[in-house]
Amino acid sequence: MPQRFAILALMLWVGFVSAQQTTSDTYLLDGGYFYGSILRHNKDISHLIRNHPQGLMLGFSKKTFGEKAWQQRYNYPDYGISFVYHDPLYDVLGSNMGVYAHLNFYFLKRNLSFKIGQGIAYNTNPFHLDNNPKNTAYGSRLLGAAYGMLQYKKDRLFGPVGVYAGLSLFHYSNGNFRAPNTSTNTVAGNIGLTYSLTSEENEQNYVHLDSLPKVSEAIKLNLMIRGGLNESDYVNLGQHPFVVFSAYADKRLTALNSITLGGEFFISEFLRKEIAYVSIAFPGGTVSGEEDHKRVGLFMGHELHINTFAVITQLGYYVYYPYDFEGRTYLRAGLKYRISNQLFCAATLKTHGAKAEAIEFGLGIRI
């Protein structure tokens, strides 16, 4: 069934190429093959590393030519959607089929590209206590998925057809939405073809301004609430809601960069359940059952602005930490979208090193 799905996607892609050959828009199609290895980032996935994963990548991108300032600042990137079929060749893990939004950045006279994608994948054989207990990597069918590709790329090498080759990293995790969730990371070599849907003589010229407008702002206050569902690593304790209240200052330094500093208050119901379970399951241990499940953290971070989006990275430290869960430091990474000058929303992944705690969805105001 997964192989048929991948073949169908390839046929639709080829058909789309044929249908779009006369378009005047500046679009680019790509398709390729990858072959690699699952990284042993966690000893708990050792039993799942049996073969070398392989798969199929398809992409549809729109080229930019500098009509907007952000396009010039990032050297005229491409953006679009992509599909990845990832087969680890081990039935316990199943196969992953994902749809992504991607950005493709160019370097070295546009011969080197770095493509990043973020999306959602469907797993064909997730963990099941009775039917598939060995799959400790994926506790749910729906997974958060991301990839990065560094590659040599040469468009229009043979008429509208170009080539690319390079290295890729594929990540799959449900962010502890459902346990277990040890996740996987695959590093792979990839090779493929590109197809330009616009003739070279009809393609737009790149817009270039000698000086781009500078961006700098005063310090702003941000108030934000995040939430979602997650589950303890102890299987069958159930999914529970969590909420995070954050207050932080941001300073816009340039058109591309902001720094942030603030604090937050965590209410995590899965920890309350875990504390109660551990105190009963391991009597006489270090957990009494009376520990508070709430936490308080301080964090600093950076925002990389790409048009109305920003890539968020943060490093935090718990100053109130009554129950030991994966250490005092935590990381957060994700995307923020500016709805208006004051309102914004975000989707982020909070982790402790390589161990995910939660996928967070948030809404905030900047004043």
Secondary structure as UniProt FT lines:
FT   HELIX           2..19
FT   TURN            20..22
FT   STRAND          27..38
FT   HELIX           43..48
FT   STRAND          54..63
FT   HELIX           69..73
FT   TURN            74..75
FT   STRAND          78..87
FT   TURN            91..93
FT   STRAND          96..107
FT   TURN            108..111
FT   STRAND          112..123
FT   TURN            129..131
FT   TURN            133..134
FT   STRAND          142..158
FT   TURN            159..160
FT   STRAND          161..173
FT   TURN            175..176
FT   STRAND          184..196
FT   HELIX           200..202
FT   STRAND          220..231
FT   TURN            235..236
FT   STRAND          239..252
FT   STRAND          257..268
FT   HELIX           269..281
FT   TURN            283..284
FT   STRAND          294..306
FT   TURN            307..308
FT   STRAND          309..320
FT   STRAND          329..338
FT   STRAND          343..352
FT   TURN            353..354
FT   STRAND          355..366
//
